[in-house]
Amino acid sequence: MTEGFRLNDYLARIGFEGKTAPDFTTLSTLHAAHVATIPFETLDPFLGRRVSIDLPSIHEKMIEGRRGGYCYEQNTLFRAALEAIGFKVAALAGRVRWMSGPEAPLGPRTHMLLKVELAEGLWLADVGFGGCLLDRPLRLETGVEQRTGAGIYLLRENGGLFSLDAQQPGGWRTAYLFDLTPQENSDYEMANWYSSTHPRSIFLENLIMEKVADGRRYKLVNRRYVVEESGGRVIEGRNVESAEDLDGILREAFNVIPPVPVTDVFARIRPA
């Protein structure tokens, strides 16, 4: 799993210093550092570029190229780091509900997340859910509100199907549904192909970027940039008015240089 991956380069990329061990302190610290420095971003599918989710390609893009990525890239990278340290990790799949109404039919398993087994129990780790990034792992325990620096979360379970809910200003909102069936890399290859090429995939029509640092959530969706406090309360929000404005946000808020001229990116975004 870790072929083509260099742990020291990853730790330097996220600014992690000190000793690592397969324990909760390391898991939580790595998780927080990852989402603060490697943003969720959909530049490649948005620009019609191929998304490769083999580990060497991810390492080259996100570590050497200092880019971000979406769930398959993010959680494949995080899984490789955890396994290199000695964690026991299982890769899972989820059905996204974040933009769906409660009565909407279930969609396909298009999200990757991780189950991490520690001496004290099971934990959900996920550094790749754009829209509501987790800033630390959650105990895989249902019916208990779990507070992080950036929000309050709740896991529910019904007949072996789990839901991850996040508290928002308007109430609880479901991020995704999942079960504990381990997935194969081939499952993610198919889901990645769908997510990055299917005409109905939101990633082809929307530029989405997000990171979480110091309890604040920084989000860019097309030409709208917002900063949220814990629980989703917006404390800053503005429209992106020009390519120069977009370039400043990409560099200063997300530390990302796009793979094409920023003028091409801005021109591709549909006005609100």
Secondary structure, 3 states (H helix, E strand, C coil): CCCCCCHHHHHHHHCCCCCCCCCHHHHHHHHHHHHHHCCEECHHHHCCCCCCCCHHHHHHHHHHCCCCECHHHHHHHHHHHHHHHCCEEEEEEEEECCCCCCCCCCCCEEEEEEEEEECCEEEEECCCCCCCCCCCCEECCCCCEEECCCCEEEEEEECCEEEEEEEECCEEEEEEEECCCCCCHHHHHHHHHHHHHCCCCHHHHCCEEEEEECCEEEEEECCEEEEECHHHCEEEEEECCCHHHHHHHHHHCCCCCCCCCHHHHHHHCCCC
